[in-house]
């Protein structure tokens, strides 16, 4: 069973930046497609971005294009989310997810993942 642990959340002013990390357990991390989702209070968990197992293919939700960047270091079994130009609307709990089953489909949907981290809180003040 893959375990995911997010870190790097916190409080930042609007216009600031944060870098989230998601450390994974397991020897086959390099074979997992990985994603980030977020959930604001009272809202559904929504897709933010994913990165394919090889790291060369990424996809972003429209609302983060040009501001957020996903990357991975397979040697360190970690995936990162660099968040720039943050706004109060980005306030949410951010979750890392892994497609440990290797299906490689529906990666913009929660159903595309079978392992989740516990989340890290990001709060952006105005």
N, C-alpha and C positions, 0 to 999 in steps of 0.2 A: 504494500500500500504506500503510495506516495504521500509524503507530508510536505505541506507548503507553509512557510512562515514569512509574513510580510513585515516590513519595517520601513521607517523613514517618514511616516506621517507626522503631522504637527500643525501648529498654527502659523499662518503666514499672511502678510498683508496683500491686498490686491495688487497685481502686477509682479508679484514675487514668484519664486521658483521652489520646487521641492523635487527630490529624487527618491522614488520608492524602490525598494528592493524586495525580491521574493526568493528566498532560499528554499531549495527543494532537496528532499532526500531521495535516495535511489540511484542505482547505477545507470539507469537507462534514460536519464533526463534529456540527453541529446536527441532522443527519439520522440519527445513530446512536443506537440504544438502547445503554446502557452498563451493565455489571455489575461487581460485586466478588465474588470467590471467595477461599477460603483453603485452605491445605493444611498440616496439622500433621504432624510427623514420623511416618512409618509409616502415615499415613492417606490416604484418597482426597481429592482436591480437592473442596471442597464449596461450594455456593452460599451467598452471604451476602445480597446485595441487588441489585436492578436499578432503573434509572430510565429511563423512556421518553424519546424524543428531545425532546419538548416540555418535559420536566421536571415535568409536573404529575401524573404517574402513577409511583408507586414501589411496590415490593414487597419484603418482608423475610422471611428465614428466621425461624422461631419463636424460635430461641435468641438472636436479637439484637433482637427487637422491643422498643421502648422504650428501648434503650440506644444503638443505632447510627442514624445519619441519613445518607442519601445525598443529594447535591445536585450541581448542575452549573452551570457558568458558560459558556454557549456563546460569549460574546464572548472569553473567555480560553481556550477549547477545553480546559477542565479539568473533571474530575469529582472530587468530594470524598467522603470517608467520615469522618464525625465519630463517634468511638468513645468512649463514656462508660461508667463503672462496669465497667471491664475486670476480668476474672478470669484466673487462670492458664490456664483452658480456652480462652481466646481466643488463646493463643500459637500462631502459625502464620506462614507466608509468605502475604501477601495479594497477590492478583493482580487487576489491572484487565483488563476485557475489553470488546471492542466488536463489535457486530453491524454490521459495515461493509457486509455484503451486503444489509442492509435487510429481512431476512425477518420480523423482529418476532415470532417465535414461539419457544417453548421457552426463554425467557429465564431460567428457573430451572435450566437444565441447561447443561453445558459445550458441548454440541452447538449451542446457540443462538448461539454467538459464533465469529467467524472470525479475530479478532485478539486477541493477548494481550501484556501487558507482561511484564517480567522478574521482577516480584515485589519486595516489600519486607518485611523481617522485622519482626514484632511479637513482643516477648517481655514477658510479664507475670509479675512475680515476686510470690510470696506473702508 
